Amino acid sequence: IEYRKDHKEDEIEEKLEEISKLKEELCAEDPDCQKCDPIGFKSGSTRYDFFVDKDSNGKLSNEKEFLGADDGWNEMAALDTNGDGKVTKDEMSDLKMVVTDANGTQSVKNASDLFADGDSINLNSYNSINQDMANGNTLLGTFGLTFNGQNINNGYNTLDKLDWLDSNYDFSDKDSGINRFAKDEFEAKSALDFDDVFAEFEENINNLDEKMTDAWNKIGIKREDVKSKIIDAANSKAQSEAQVINDDFEEIALLKEEEAIAQENISQQEQAEKAEEEKRKKQQVTNPTV
């Protein structure tokens, strides 16, 4: 099971690398690849941009969380659940907003907390423009709305360059150094969300486990018996290997003991020879003719 899991992880890793390379190749050919299209409006000197908190961290994590990032204005239109041509305060319950004041300071608010009762986005007022702007972005369209009881006609749906977005929005991914803001390959991998992948692993493992159980039942073998035999075999092998190691230690200890005895014998022989030599020298001194 562990082998299959490790093998599956390797396959997923290879697929991710293939997808990453393919995306890079496509981006090189597509001028819009490095762009994203937020939807928002201005009220006085304050800018409001809609987003969906996809990772539930209470922040604007990256450009992919902007409302419209995947399907443009259609994402706003999809919020009109009753089909009256408006997106009301109640229909904004899952939306958040990045609020940028005149000083450029940004904060995150719930859209339903900012809009008053009776306020709404007028979907029928959407005007498709598709016009390039001086900052290099593209104005896709404009729309009208009521905000805090006031009519506003400067709602925008834009196609913005990533470098412009990075300069004008406080993405939390950038502060954390993850995803496309990762500082190195290790951080990039650690930032990936593999919850779905590992859920697939667990499902495959469970399926394999069920198939093995079915196979054991068909041939009349109980899983507990197989497990017990495996444990017994493992214990027997461990004991055998432990005995070999113990025998090796005993042999080494015996060799060390024999070596010590031999060294002691050599030492005693050397001392005896030294004593005999000293005795002979003394005899030569007292009896030079010897």
Solvent accessible surface area in square Angstrom, and as a share of the most:
residue,aa,sasa,rsa
1,I,84,0.42
2,E,120,0.54
3,Y,166,0.63
4,R,121,0.44
5,K,46,0.20
6,D,75,0.39
7,H,91,0.41
8,K,54,0.23
9,E,62,0.28
10,D,82,0.43
11,E,69,0.31
12,I,34,0.17
13,E,55,0.25
14,E,103,0.46
15,K,117,0.50
16,L,62,0.31
17,E,90,0.40
18,E,102,0.46
19,I,95,0.48
20,S,55,0.35
21,K,129,0.55
22,L,97,0.48
23,K,109,0.46
24,E,116,0.52
25,E,107,0.48
26,L,100,0.50
27,C,33,0.20
28,A,90,0.70
29,E,140,0.63
30,D,66,0.34
31,P,111,0.70
32,D,68,0.35
33,C,44,0.27
34,Q,96,0.43
35,K,49,0.21
36,C,8,0.05
37,D,17,0.09
38,P,1,0.01
39,I,0,0.00
40,G,0,0.00
41,F,0,0.00
42,K,88,0.37
43,S,37,0.24
44,G,75,0.73
45,S,73,0.47
46,T,27,0.16
47,R,50,0.18
48,Y,25,0.10
49,D,0,0.00
50,F,0,0.00
51,F,0,0.00
52,V,47,0.27
53,D,25,0.13
54,K,111,0.47
55,D,76,0.40
56,S,96,0.62
57,N,67,0.34
58,G,36,0.35
59,K,111,0.47
60,L,5,0.03
61,S,1,0.00
62,N,24,0.12
63,E,13,0.06
64,K,118,0.50
65,E,5,0.02
66,F,2,0.01
67,L,5,0.03
68,G,0,0.00
69,A,26,0.21
70,D,112,0.58
71,D,78,0.41
72,G,13,0.13
73,W,33,0.12
74,N,91,0.47
75,E,39,0.18
76,M,0,0.00
77,A,40,0.31
78,A,77,0.60
79,L,40,0.20
80,D,22,0.11
81,T,116,0.68
82,N,104,0.54
83,G,62,0.60
84,D,72,0.37
85,G,12,0.12
86,K,97,0.41
87,V,0,0.00
88,T,39,0.23
89,K,50,0.21
90,D,118,0.61
91,E,29,0.13
92,M,0,0.00
93,S,81,0.53
94,D,118,0.61
95,L,4,0.02
96,K,45,0.19
97,M,0,0.00
98,V,4,0.02
99,V,21,0.12
100,T,11,0.06
101,D,55,0.29
102,A,77,0.60
103,N,137,0.70
104,G,46,0.44
105,T,87,0.51
106,Q,33,0.15
107,S,49,0.31
108,V,54,0.31
109,K,94,0.40
110,N,64,0.33
111,A,0,0.00
112,S,28,0.18
113,D,107,0.55
114,L,40,0.20
115,F,2,0.01
116,A,39,0.30
117,D,125,0.65
118,G,77,0.74
119,D,3,0.01
120,S,12,0.08
121,I,0,0.00
122,N,60,0.31
123,L,22,0.11
124,N,127,0.65
125,S,42,0.27
126,Y,57,0.22
127,N,84,0.43
128,S,88,0.56
129,I,61,0.31
130,N,109,0.56
131,Q,107,0.48
132,D,114,0.59
133,M,66,0.29
134,A,118,0.92
135,N,66,0.34
136,G,36,0.35
137,N,1,0.00
138,T,12,0.07
139,L,33,0.17
140,L,41,0.20
141,G,0,0.00
142,T,36,0.21
143,F,5,0.02
144,G,7,0.06
145,L,7,0.03
146,T,40,0.23
147,F,8,0.03
148,N,89,0.46
149,G,67,0.64
150,Q,122,0.54
151,N,127,0.65
152,I,21,0.11
153,N,128,0.65
154,N,74,0.38
155,G,0,0.00
156,Y,34,0.13
157,N,2,0.01
158,T,10,0.06
159,L,31,0.15
160,D,5,0.03
161,K,67,0.28
162,L,25,0.12
163,D,91,0.47
164,W,66,0.23
165,L,0,0.00
166,D,31,0.16
167,S,94,0.61
168,N,52,0.27
169,Y,8,0.03
170,D,97,0.50
171,F,1,0.00
172,S,12,0.08
173,D,5,0.03
174,K,104,0.44
175,D,123,0.64
176,S,71,0.46
177,G,1,0.01
178,I,59,0.30
179,N,62,0.32
180,R,107,0.39
181,F,37,0.15
182,A,26,0.20
183,K,151,0.64
184,D,74,0.38
185,E,123,0.55
186,F,156,0.65
187,E,50,0.23
188,A,35,0.27
189,K,86,0.36
190,S,77,0.49
191,A,25,0.19
192,L,80,0.40
193,D,112,0.58
194,F,51,0.21
195,D,105,0.54
196,D,121,0.63
197,V,30,0.17
198,F,86,0.36
199,A,61,0.47
200,E,72,0.32
201,F,3,0.01
202,E,82,0.37
203,E,105,0.47
204,N,45,0.23
205,I,27,0.14
206,N,83,0.42
207,N,66,0.34
208,L,40,0.20
209,D,35,0.18
210,E,107,0.48
211,K,139,0.59
212,M,73,0.33
213,T,42,0.24
214,D,77,0.40
215,A,51,0.40
216,W,46,0.16
217,N,101,0.52
218,K,172,0.73
219,I,118,0.60
220,G,68,0.65
221,I,70,0.36
222,K,135,0.57
223,R,103,0.38
224,E,123,0.55
225,D,74,0.38
226,V,36,0.21
227,K,126,0.54
228,S,53,0.34
229,K,146,0.62
230,I,110,0.56
231,I,86,0.44
232,D,81,0.42
233,A,63,0.49
234,A,58,0.45
235,N,76,0.39
236,S,67,0.43
237,K,132,0.56
238,A,57,0.45
239,Q,131,0.58
240,S,63,0.41
241,E,88,0.40
242,A,58,0.45
243,Q,97,0.43
244,V,86,0.50
245,I,97,0.49
246,N,67,0.34
247,D,65,0.34
248,D,71,0.37
249,F,133,0.55
250,E,104,0.47
251,E,101,0.45
252,I,83,0.42
253,A,59,0.46
254,L,99,0.49
255,L,101,0.50
256,K,132,0.56
257,E,101,0.45
258,E,89,0.40
259,E,118,0.53
260,A,62,0.48
261,I,96,0.49
262,A,48,0.37
263,Q,113,0.50
264,E,92,0.41
265,N,83,0.43
266,I,85,0.43
267,S,39,0.25
268,Q,101,0.45
269,Q,109,0.48
270,E,103,0.46
271,Q,117,0.52
272,A,63,0.49
273,E,99,0.44
274,K,132,0.56
275,A,58,0.45
276,E,109,0.49
277,E,66,0.30
278,E,87,0.39
279,K,117,0.49
280,R,109,0.40
281,K,110,0.46
282,K,143,0.61
283,Q,80,0.36
284,Q,78,0.35
285,V,122,0.70
286,T,115,0.67
287,N,68,0.35
288,P,110,0.69
289,T,128,0.74
290,V,100,0.57
